[in-house]
Amino acid sequence: MKIKLLIFIAAMLVSFSSTSITHWAEQQLEESNNIGNVAFAQSASEGNEMEKLKSIQLRAATVSSLVSNERAEVEQSIVSIISCWEVRYQNEEELYEFADLVVKGFVVKELGSTFVKGKYSEYTTEVMFQIDKVYKGDIEVGDEIIVSQMGGFDGNVQVISENTTYLSEYQEAVLFLRKHSDGKYRSINESEGIYVREDGFYINVGANKVLSEEFRE
């Protein structure tokens, strides 16, 4: 499955001169030429698949602001990722068919970010997820898995995927997942495969859709 990914950079820079801001923007655009095609490796039960990004575009938009701090002025950059998926799933049945693992459970722990500085499309945020019920897949109730999501923080740059419903500690969810070659799991199309528990229902936040009853039992 091929993916188009458009990355829009919104930079919040503190106490920068206009010359520094311009230099930062030019540097980001120059780095974008070195990213090229990024491949996300996934291993399915039938074999290995490669999900490749068709194209990556980086656009640097800069905004300057001043934040007071007792010790020093603070500098922070924010990178916003918008992903466009060529294959969309109409319902839970289609998600179920494509998934390696379909489970219900809750987030045991937030594990933080993994990244290589500057490769923003590869930044990930990871959580430990404990299984309460298995709908599909070779896993047992009580097992724990690592779920990886797009975006992360490297200490200076916060990368946010606008198409991702980020999982937080103790949050309950039903997940439709694909397994990667590193043993970690990623939700199908990021937000499409995530239904979080809210007011007694499991909701797909991106589509504002309630999970069907067969996956709530």
Beta strands, then each sheet from edge to edge (+ up, - down):
strand 1: 3-14
strand 2: 39-44
strand 3: 47-65
strand 4: 77-85
strand 5: 101-114
strand 6: 124-136
strand 7: 144-153
strand 8: 157-161
strand 9: 172-179
strand 10: 185-187
strand 11: 194-198
strand 12: 201-204
strand 13: 209-210
sheet 1: 2+ 3- 1- 4+ 8+ 7- 6+ 5- 9+ 10-
sheet 2: 2+ 3- 1- 4+ 8+ 7- 6+ 5- 9+ 11- 12+ 13-
end
